[in-house]
Amino acid sequence: MLSWIYPALLVLVLADLFLIDVLPGGLSVHSLVGLVLVSAVALHLFDQRAWISRTVRRALSRRGLHKAVRRVGVRDGSLLIAGLALVVTGLVQWSGVPAAKPWHSTATVAFLITAGVHLWGNRRRLAHRIRETGRLFRPGR
């Protein structure tokens, strides 16, 4: 498990938000941090591939998903869609299309809201890990 990815994601999101207007050439710094963030999210999804695979298999079976798992799937699927919208609108804006700025701003807000909901939905698991180990990282990893 890539337990270090969770604090790294948080740091990258915060850095990306604060660096856009602070440093000279902020857009290029923002773009670079955004691309690193995309890589970190890809690692997180790779780390969660067993859960994703099980959930998709169950969703496609005759039994379907339990109500709670369906809710988590909708929540996480919304985060994935918001993240994809953020990346696509960011790349369009980066390519020089000025009309993409309001779309990218809207996608940013949607991503932040759904990321907050994602963290809130996983708060018990994260709190349990911190309470049991005294840290966010898993022991021995």
N, C-alpha and C positions, 0 to 999 in steps of 0.2 A: 504494500500500500504506500502511496505517496503522501504521507501525512503532512509533509512540509508544504504541500501545494496550497492548503487552506490559508495560512497566514500570508503566503506569497501572493495569492489572488487579492486579498484585502489590501496589501501594500501597493500592488500594481494599480488597482482601481483608484485608490486615494492619490497616488502619484500622478496618474493620468489626469485626474480632475484638477489638481493644483498646478501642474506644470504648463498647461496650455497658455495661460496668460502671464506667467511669471518670468520665464526665461526668454532671452532674445531668440527669435526663430521658434517660438513656442509651438507652432503648428507641427513643425518637423519633429520636435521632441515628443509632442503629444502622439504623433503618428507612430513613432518608434516604440513608445511605451505601450500604445494600443496593440501593435503587432506582437510584442512580448506577452501582453495579456491574453491575446488570442492563443498563443502557444501554451500558456499556462492552463487555460480553459481546456484546450485539447488534451493536455496531460491528465487533467481532472476527469474528463469524460473517458479517457482510456483506462484510468484507474477504476472507474465505476462500470466498466463494460459488462461485468457479470450481472449486476443488478439491471442494467439497461436491457441486456439480452433476455433475461428471465421475464421482465415486465412486458417486453414486446411479444415474446412467445405466448405468454398468458393472455395478452390482449387479443391475439389472433386465434386463440383456441375457442372451443365451443363454450367453455365455462365463463370466459371473460375474466375481468378483473374484479376483485373485491372493491367495495365502495371507497375505502380508505386509500388503497393503492391507486385507484383511478384518479382520486383527488390529487395525490402526489404526482402522478403522471401528467395531469393537466397543468399543475403548478410548474413542474420541471420542463415540460414542453413549452409553456409560455416563456420561460426564461431562455430556452434555446432559440425560440423564434425572435425574441427581443434582441438576443445577442447576435443572431445572424443579420437582423435588420441594422443593428449598430455597425457591424463590420461592413456590410454592403454600402450603406449610406456614407460611411467614413471613406471607403475606397473611392466612391463616386465623387465625393467632395475633394479628396486628395488629388484626383485626376483633373481638377480644375473646373468642375461644374458648380457655379456659385449658387444655383437654385437648390442644391442639396443641403445647404446649411440648416434650414428649418427642419428638414426631415431627419438629419443627423441629431439635432438637438432633441427632437421628439423621441427618437429611438434611444437616446441617452437616458432620458427620464423614464421611459418604459423599462429599460434594462435595470436601472437603479431600483425601481419599485419592485420588479420581479426578483431581483437578487436579494433585496431585503426580505421579501416574502419567503424566498428559498432558505435564507438563513434562519428566519423565525420558525419555519417549519422543521428545521433540523436543530433547534435550540436545545431540546432535551438530550439528544445524542451528544452534542458538543459539550453541554454542561456536565453530563455524566462523565465524559472522557476527562474533563478538567478536574472534576471532583475526585474521580478514582485515581488519577495519575498525578494530579497537581499541575498538569500542563496540557496544552492542546495537542501536542504531538503524542503519538502512540508510543508506549515503551518499546525499546529495542528496534526502533525504526528511524 
